[in-house]
């Protein structure tokens, strides 16, 4: 994700190399992941859609840690 965004940025600016500034510009790994997650969730979060409410619990598991 991060590399793809850096590549797209460099190509968009007609460059052949990616730079550390590109890494910062795309928000590092965290920013790239957050942006992709947001884009992926947009169609699921449309008003009246219950898809996200049904799917989200399948991806989340809560566990209670116990001390040894």
HUQUI-V124430 format. One record per backbone hydrogen bond with DSSP energy under -0.5 kcal/mol. CO is the residue of the C=O (numbers start at 1). NH is the residue of the N-H. E is the energy in kcal/mol with one decimal. If there is no record, write none. Layout:
BEGIN
CO:NH:E
CO:NH:E
END
This chain:
BEGIN
1:5:-2.3
2:6:-2.4
3:7:-2.8
4:8:-2.8
5:9:-2.1
6:10:-2.4
7:11:-2.9
8:12:-2.4
9:13:-1.3
10:15:-2.9
11:14:-1.9
19:22:-0.5
19:23:-1.5
20:24:-2.0
21:25:-2.5
22:26:-2.1
23:28:-2.6
24:27:-1.4
27:31:-2.7
28:32:-1.8
29:33:-2.5
30:34:-2.5
31:35:-2.3
32:36:-2.2
33:37:-2.6
34:38:-2.3
35:39:-2.4
36:40:-2.4
37:41:-1.8
38:42:-1.2
39:43:-0.6
41:45:-1.4
42:45:-0.8
43:46:-0.7
44:52:-0.9
46:49:-2.3
50:54:-1.9
51:55:-2.6
52:56:-2.6
53:57:-0.5
55:58:-1.5
55:59:-0.7
56:59:-1.6
56:60:-0.8
63:65:-0.6
END
